[in-house]
Amino acid sequence: MAFLAHGATVCGEPGVCIEFEESEDKLAANLASLGLDLHDLSKRKKLLVDHVRIDRNEIEEAGEYI
């Protein structure tokens, strides 16, 4: 997120984050502690965050891990 926020604020480059663990609000609170305003970046269409929720019963093991 620091990389994406830097790109959005310093370089003017938009970014996209697909988040599997934290909701956008929790992520915004964490970024606020670093002085970054995720909601403002979202409003200005500089950063898009999509929270994808996957339930444990939807996860399927596809093979062996070495």
N, C-alpha and C positions, 0 to 999 in steps of 0.2 A: 504494500500500500504506500509506503514511503516513496518508492520509485514512481508509482503512478501519480501520487500527489505532487511530487517534484516536477514531473513532466507537465502536469496540468497548470501548476502555479508559475513555474519559472520559464518553461519552454513553450507554453501555450498549446501543448499537445493533448488532445482528449484521450481518455483511457477507459477501459472496461475491466471490472473485477467480478469474477464468478466466485461467490463465497459459499462454502459448504458448512462452516462451523458457526460463524457469528451472524446475527441479523444485522441489517443496515444500521439500526439504532445503536446496538452494542459496539459495532465497528466505529460509528461516529463518535461515541463517547471515548473510546480508546484513542482515536486520532485527535480529539480535542485536547487530550493530555499532552499531545505533542505540538499543540498550537495550530492544528489543521482543522478547517471547517468543511466536513464532508457534505453536509446539507447544502452549503453555499456552492460548492463545486458541482453538485448534482443539479441545482437550480440553474446554474450557468451552462449546463450541458458540457462540462469539462470532464466529469467522471461519472460513470454509470456503475452501480453496484447491483448485482442480482443475487439474492440469497436462494440457493437451491436446497430444499430439505429432502433428505433421503432417510426413510425409516429403515431400521435394522432388518426388518423382514423383506425389504426390497433388494438387499445386497446378496449377491450370489457369487460364490467362489468359482472361478473359471478354470483353475488349474493349480498345480503345485508351485510353491515358491522355493527357490533354491537359496 
